[in-house]
Amino acid sequence: MLSIVFWRSPVDPRLLEILVCPLCKGPLEHRKAQAELVCRPCRLAYPVKDDIPVMLEAEARSLAEDAPELG
């Protein structure tokens, strides 16, 4: 049986330096393990799908009830 391993590059660090929250324009925290970008003031986590940040409020996960996650 043949196994194929695809090499996936992480999100470009230069892109992470210029990305901001689309709502408040604040900085984002990159959480690699959860594949998301977190805006602490808005308490939203934007997903990173196939190494592409999805910066849509409708796609963001609310962190309002996940207080320990922001610590």
C-alpha positions in Angstrom: 0.0 0.0 0.0 1.3 3.4 -1.0 1.2 6.3 1.5 1.4 9.8 0.3 2.4 12.5 2.8 1.6 16.1 1.9 3.8 18.9 3.2 1.7 21.8 4.4 3.4 25.1 5.1 2.1 27.0 8.1 0.4 30.4 7.7 3.0 32.9 6.5 4.4 34.8 9.5 4.4 38.0 7.4 0.7 37.7 6.9 0.1 37.2 10.6 2.0 40.4 11.3 -0.5 42.5 9.2 -3.8 40.7 9.9 -6.1 42.4 12.4 -9.6 41.7 13.7 -12.1 42.8 11.0 -14.4 44.2 13.8 -12.2 46.2 16.1 -8.9 46.3 14.0 -7.1 44.9 17.1 -4.2 42.4 17.1 -4.8 38.7 16.8 -3.2 35.8 18.7 -2.3 32.8 16.5 -3.2 29.5 18.2 -1.6 26.9 16.0 -2.9 23.9 18.0 -6.5 25.0 17.6 -5.9 26.4 14.0 -7.4 29.8 14.8 -6.7 33.5 15.3 -8.0 34.9 18.5 -9.2 38.5 19.1 -9.2 39.0 22.9 -11.2 42.3 22.9 -14.0 40.8 20.7 -13.7 37.4 22.3 -13.8 35.7 18.9 -11.7 33.0 17.3 -11.4 33.0 13.5 -10.6 29.7 12.0 -7.6 28.9 9.8 -8.7 26.4 7.1 -6.1 24.8 4.8 -3.6 27.4 6.2 -5.8 30.3 5.1 -7.3 32.6 7.8 -11.1 33.0 7.4 -11.7 36.5 8.7 -15.5 36.5 8.5 -17.5 37.2 11.7 -20.1 34.6 10.6 -17.3 31.9 10.6 -15.8 33.0 14.0 -16.3 31.0 17.1 -17.4 32.9 20.2 -15.2 32.8 23.2 -17.7 34.5 25.5 -18.3 31.3 27.5 -14.6 30.1 27.3 -13.1 32.6 29.9 -10.2 30.2 30.9 -9.2 30.0 27.3 -8.3 33.7 27.2 -6.0 33.5 30.2 
